Amino acid sequence: MEAKEALALTNRLSERLSKRRAQLQLWEDYYLGKQPLTFATREWKKANAARYSGFADNWCRPVVDAVGERIRHTGMKADDRELQRMLWTWWQRNDMEAQSSHGFLATLYGGRSYVSVDGDSDGNPIMQWEHAGQVEIEYEWGNLRRRRAALKMWAEDEFELATLYTRDEVWRWQRPLSRAIGMGLSQIKEARRSAGTGAWMPRTMDGQSWHSRNVIGDVPFVEIPNRPLLFGEPVSEITPVAPLQDAINLLWAYLFLSADYASMPARVVMGQGPPKIPLVDEYGNKIGEKLIDIRDLQEKRLMYLQNPNAKIGAWEAAKLDVFTDVIEQAVGHIAAQTRTPPTYLITRTGMSNVSSEGLKASEIGLVKKTLEFQTFATPAIREIYRLAALVGGSAGMADAVMDASVSWMNPEIRSESQLADALMKKRSMGYPLEYLLELDGLSPSEVDRVLNMARLEQDAMPFTAAKLEVPSDSERDSSVRAATEGDLG
């Protein structure tokens, strides 16, 4: 690729990324509860919006967290057990268990996130989860599964930096920030600045050339999408919630305003003007009148009436439940539209006197939505491992990764007793111990550890009447090969 072509591609991707950032920031703000007051009339907002600018009854966060807490990658399953151990070791050494927790959450509320794969000086893979506001991938126009290039942009000191990756080359650019940023920002906020202007210029730093060869031989970024549409964009979990969230916040503002003015019974005096007292001069002559300070009457618990025909009535307190009923109805709509169990949001809507089986049935939609996420994330996770294998220079290992299976935590939450009972029943049916440990949610390293501990227990108690059969690593590998050959035969 010529430098001119690389610059044109960088401009196109940076423009696409810059336009996306505003929507990403909006969804992130909604998740954090930073929600503007919407749907109010112009006159009402002018008079009252400032009073409630910092308030939000945030339902976006539990909707996203309900899915996020059920997503956890637990390892890879491969015929080659050494490959399986190596892949999980890479994942753990890069703190990807913690990174993926952040990354999957960002994918849910932002619609997508990315993972970059690089290598250190010793050839070990370096994996890093990337924010969707800093990375954009260009796919082949004829095959949207094949990555053509990727751009990462971030701010550092006085420059906005960009690095363009193609399958064979790496191009590094920079341009000045258009305005000075105030001191005192956190490093994260500094890196997320997006105020660069002007033309991209070649960037050299730490002895690196601005143009170099891509030693991996592939675009080292992978997109993690949230349930994308066919030939469409990934979908944020905030999208269906935001309009109802805006309506709920407005109804709370109306309720607060009504509570401020009409939540207590009000007295009404009919047939009587405001009490007045005469004004006299130094000789005692009346020269006028002035209104009595109402606060004096309130504090002294006095009522001053001049008209003997005056009547005292009362306004009833405003009924605020008309607002809370509508809010509760809106929350119920959020639960239905997002397939979030009512128990996650509010307990009064359709969840009275429900049995344990009913509660479990209410989570079916959430479980299925989580499984959908896993379906779309599985190819991306497998591709991350493949790039990690390419970092080590092993094309054969990279090919083997493509035949491995991606393991996830079971999104259906069951009690320990229910899970133990199910595992015991499967054991009685003849299921291998190793498979049961995987169903229990153990990672590959934990499975090996438990099997080794079981083997040591058996060696320490050789005369036990009922002995648990725990195969060795070589026996497990040979059984897998025999099963594979049998299937092929």
Buried (B, 14 or more C-beta within 10 A) or exposed (E): BEEEEBBEBBBBBBEEBBEBBEBBBBBBBBBEBEBEBEEBEEEBBEEBBEEBEEBBBBBBBBBBBBBBBBBBBBBBBBBBBEBBBBBBEBBBEBEBEEBBBEBBBBBBBBBBBBBBBBBEEEEBBBBBBBBBBBBBBBBEEEEEEEBBBBBBBBBBEEBBBBBBBBBEBBBBBBBEBEEEBEEEEEEEEBBBBBEBEEEBEEBEEEEEEBBEEBBBBBBBBBBBBBBBEEEEEBBBBBEBBBBBBBBBBBBBBBBBBBBEEBBEEEEEBEEBEEBEEEEEEEEEEEEEEEEBEEEEEEEEEEEEBEEEEEEEEEEEEBEBEEBEEBBBEBBBBBBEEBBBBBBBBBEEBEBEEBEEEEEBEBBEBBBEBBBBBBEBBBBBBBBBBBBBBBBBEBEEBBEBBEEBEBBBBBBBBEEEEEBEEBBEEBBEEEEBBBEBBBBBBBBBBBBBEBBEEBBEEBEEEEEEEEEEEBBEEEEBBEEBEEEEEEEEE
